[in-house]
Amino acid sequence: MTDPVPADNSADNAENTSSANPAATDAATTIAAPSGKTQDFVPERTHVFAIAIMAMVCVIMAGWSPLLLGWTVLIPLLWIYWVLRSKTTVGDNGIAIRYAFRGGQNISWDDFEGIGFQRSKAFASTKSGAKHVLPGVTFNSLPELFDASRGRIPDALSEGKAAADEKVVIVHRDGQQILMDKEEFAQYQAAQKAQDVSQNGNNNPPHETPPSTERTKNRRNDGVE
């Protein structure tokens, strides 16, 4: 389980951003300013295909023993109801949650603490410590949540992608990969160049004269090298 991401106050401080901060300028050019347009998040409609397969299986099972297995037909019906009913709405007023089988919840931005993810589920935490599951919201929904909440929900996904775009991947011959920023890559290239120069300088070692012996001295005296 990931810890809840704390709410960001960029919506309140958007007008106070200083252009003298290069990091803030780069982030602004990479991630578009949030529009605050209300967005609905619903469960994937592709679940309907799985529900259709389950319905056929349940009908076959119910045909074998209608009295014992007839109730299994209710499972795909309840699943369809959950897919069509559940919804999370995010806008300027806060987060509105509509559940399929229980009462909904409304979380104002003043009471909002952060958002977190547990396995395939997302939840919103309030300042009182309560956690509410967000139907239809996944980790990939962070850019849309950032836009709809006017930056109150940080977009860690886009920030991570933007940071990765500034990195350089070094792949060694053994398959090992190293992620470096541009400054580290420049230092790496300088170190590799210095190592290559050092190795090339030792490719032609100086010629060594073998030590003189009595036999070699006699041969030199006879004019034989």
C-alpha positions as CSV (number, residue, x, y, z in Angstrom):
1,M,0.0,0.0,0.0
2,T,1.3,3.4,-0.9
3,D,1.0,6.3,1.6
4,P,-1.5,9.0,0.6
5,V,0.0,11.8,-1.5
6,P,-0.6,15.0,0.4
7,A,-2.8,17.7,-1.1
8,D,-1.0,20.4,-3.0
9,N,-1.8,24.1,-2.7
10,S,-0.7,25.0,-6.2
11,A,-4.2,26.1,-6.9
12,D,-4.0,28.7,-4.2
13,N,-0.4,29.7,-5.0
14,A,-0.6,29.7,-8.8
15,E,-0.5,33.5,-9.1
16,N,2.6,33.7,-6.7
17,T,4.9,31.5,-8.8
18,S,8.1,33.3,-9.5
19,S,9.6,33.0,-13.0
20,A,13.1,33.4,-11.5
21,N,12.9,29.7,-10.4
22,P,14.2,27.6,-13.4
23,A,12.8,24.4,-12.0
24,A,9.4,25.9,-11.7
25,T,9.6,27.3,-15.2
26,D,10.7,23.9,-16.6
27,A,7.9,22.1,-14.8
28,A,5.4,24.6,-16.1
29,T,6.5,24.0,-19.7
30,T,6.3,20.3,-19.2
31,I,3.0,20.0,-17.4
32,A,0.1,22.1,-18.6
33,A,-1.7,24.3,-16.1
34,P,-4.8,22.7,-14.6
35,S,-8.1,23.8,-16.0
36,G,-10.3,22.8,-13.1
37,K,-12.9,21.3,-15.4
38,T,-15.1,18.8,-13.6
39,Q,-14.4,15.2,-14.6
40,D,-16.1,11.9,-14.0
41,F,-14.2,8.7,-13.3
42,V,-16.1,5.4,-13.9
43,P,-15.0,1.7,-13.9
44,E,-13.7,0.4,-17.2
45,R,-16.6,-0.5,-19.5
46,T,-14.4,-3.4,-20.8
47,H,-15.6,-5.2,-17.6
48,V,-18.8,-5.8,-19.5
49,F,-17.1,-8.4,-21.8
50,A,-15.9,-10.4,-18.7
51,I,-19.4,-10.1,-17.3
52,A,-20.9,-11.5,-20.4
53,I,-18.7,-14.5,-20.3
54,M,-19.5,-15.0,-16.6
55,A,-23.2,-14.7,-17.4
56,M,-23.0,-17.5,-19.9
57,V,-21.1,-19.7,-17.4
58,C,-23.7,-19.0,-14.7
59,V,-26.6,-19.9,-17.1
60,I,-24.9,-23.2,-18.0
61,M,-24.4,-24.0,-14.3
62,A,-27.9,-23.0,-13.4
63,G,-29.2,-25.3,-16.2
64,W,-27.6,-28.3,-14.5
65,S,-29.3,-27.6,-11.2
66,P,-31.7,-24.7,-11.2
67,L,-32.6,-25.1,-7.5
68,L,-29.0,-25.2,-6.2
69,L,-27.2,-23.0,-8.8
70,G,-29.9,-20.7,-10.1
71,W,-28.7,-17.9,-7.7
72,T,-25.4,-17.6,-9.6
73,V,-27.1,-15.7,-12.4
74,L,-27.4,-12.8,-9.9
75,I,-23.6,-12.4,-9.8
76,P,-23.2,-10.9,-13.3
77,L,-26.3,-8.8,-12.8
78,L,-24.8,-7.3,-9.6
79,W,-21.5,-6.7,-11.4
80,I,-23.2,-4.9,-14.2
81,Y,-25.0,-2.7,-11.7
82,W,-21.7,-1.9,-10.0
83,V,-20.0,-0.9,-13.3
84,L,-22.9,1.3,-14.4
85,R,-23.6,2.9,-11.0
86,S,-20.2,3.6,-9.3
87,K,-18.6,6.9,-10.1
88,T,-16.1,9.5,-8.8
89,T,-16.6,13.1,-9.7
90,V,-13.8,15.6,-9.1
91,G,-14.2,19.4,-9.5
92,D,-13.8,22.8,-7.9
93,N,-16.2,21.8,-5.1
94,G,-14.3,18.7,-4.1
95,I,-14.7,15.0,-4.6
96,A,-18.2,13.4,-4.9
97,I,-18.3,9.6,-4.6
98,R,-21.2,7.5,-5.7
99,Y,-21.2,3.8,-4.6
100,A,-23.3,1.0,-6.0
101,F,-24.4,-0.7,-2.8
102,R,-24.1,2.0,-0.1
103,G,-24.5,5.7,0.4
104,G,-22.2,8.2,-1.4
105,Q,-19.6,10.5,0.1
106,N,-18.7,14.1,-0.5
107,I,-15.2,15.4,0.4
108,S,-14.6,19.1,0.3
109,W,-11.1,20.4,-0.5
110,D,-10.8,21.9,3.0
111,D,-11.3,18.4,4.5
112,F,-9.1,16.6,1.8
113,E,-5.8,15.3,3.1
114,G,-4.4,13.2,0.2
115,I,-4.9,10.3,-2.2
116,G,-3.3,6.9,-2.0
117,F,-3.4,3.5,-3.8
118,Q,-3.7,0.0,-2.4
119,R,-3.3,-2.7,-5.0
120,S,-5.8,-1.9,-7.7
121,K,-7.9,0.5,-5.6
122,A,-7.5,4.2,-5.0
123,F,-8.7,6.0,-1.9
124,A,-9.0,9.5,-0.6
125,S,-8.0,10.4,2.9
126,T,-9.6,13.2,5.0
127,K,-8.1,15.2,7.7
128,S,-10.1,13.2,10.2
129,G,-8.3,10.1,9.2
130,A,-11.1,8.5,7.2
131,K,-10.4,6.7,3.9
132,H,-12.9,6.5,1.1
133,V,-12.5,4.2,-1.9
134,L,-12.6,6.1,-5.3
135,P,-14.5,4.0,-7.9
136,G,-13.0,4.3,-11.4
137,V,-9.8,6.0,-10.2
138,T,-6.4,4.3,-10.9
139,F,-2.8,5.4,-10.7
140,N,-3.0,6.4,-14.4
141,S,-5.8,8.8,-13.6
142,L,-3.4,11.2,-11.8
143,P,-3.0,13.6,-14.8
144,E,-6.8,14.0,-15.0
145,L,-7.1,14.3,-11.2
146,F,-4.5,17.0,-11.2
147,D,-6.4,18.9,-13.9
148,A,-9.8,18.6,-12.4
149,S,-8.6,19.5,-8.9
150,R,-6.7,22.5,-10.1
151,G,-3.4,21.0,-8.8
152,R,-4.7,20.0,-5.4
153,I,-4.0,16.4,-6.2
154,P,-0.3,16.2,-7.4
155,D,0.4,14.6,-10.7
156,A,3.3,12.3,-9.7
157,L,2.9,10.3,-12.9
158,S,3.6,13.2,-15.3
159,E,6.3,14.6,-13.1
160,G,8.1,11.2,-13.1
161,K,7.8,10.9,-16.9
162,A,9.1,14.5,-17.3
163,A,12.1,13.7,-15.0
164,A,12.8,10.5,-16.9
165,D,12.9,12.4,-20.2
166,E,15.8,14.4,-18.9
167,K,17.7,11.2,-18.1
168,V,20.2,9.2,-20.3
169,V,20.1,5.4,-20.2
170,I,23.6,3.7,-20.3
171,V,23.4,0.1,-21.4
172,H,26.5,-2.0,-20.7
173,R,27.6,-5.1,-22.7
174,D,26.3,-7.4,-19.9
175,G,22.8,-5.8,-20.1
176,Q,23.1,-3.7,-17.0
177,Q,21.3,-0.3,-17.4
178,I,22.1,2.9,-15.5
179,L,20.0,6.0,-15.5
180,M,21.9,9.3,-15.4
181,D,21.1,12.9,-15.7
182,K,22.9,15.1,-18.3
183,E,25.6,16.2,-15.9
184,E,26.4,12.7,-14.7
185,F,26.5,11.5,-18.3
186,A,29.0,14.3,-19.2
187,Q,31.2,13.1,-16.3
188,Y,30.8,9.5,-17.4
189,Q,31.9,10.4,-21.0
190,A,34.9,12.3,-19.7
191,A,35.9,9.3,-17.5
192,Q,35.5,6.9,-20.4
193,K,37.6,9.1,-22.7
194,A,40.4,9.4,-20.1
195,Q,40.4,5.6,-19.7
196,D,40.6,5.1,-23.4
197,V,43.5,7.5,-23.7
198,S,45.3,5.7,-20.9
199,Q,44.8,2.3,-22.5
200,N,45.8,3.5,-26.0
201,G,49.0,5.0,-24.6
202,N,50.1,1.6,-23.3
203,N,49.5,-0.3,-26.5
204,N,53.2,0.1,-27.7
205,P,55.4,-0.4,-24.6
206,P,59.1,0.6,-24.9
207,H,61.5,-2.1,-26.3
208,E,63.5,-3.8,-23.7
209,T,67.1,-4.9,-24.3
210,P,67.8,-8.4,-23.0
211,P,70.5,-8.6,-20.3
212,S,74.0,-9.3,-21.6
213,T,75.6,-12.6,-20.9
214,E,79.1,-14.1,-21.7
215,R,77.6,-15.8,-24.8
216,T,76.1,-12.6,-26.2
217,K,79.3,-10.7,-25.5
218,N,81.3,-13.2,-27.5
219,R,78.9,-13.1,-30.4
220,R,79.0,-9.3,-30.5
221,N,82.8,-9.4,-30.5
222,D,82.6,-11.8,-33.5
223,G,80.3,-9.4,-35.3
224,V,77.2,-11.5,-34.9
225,E,74.2,-9.8,-33.5
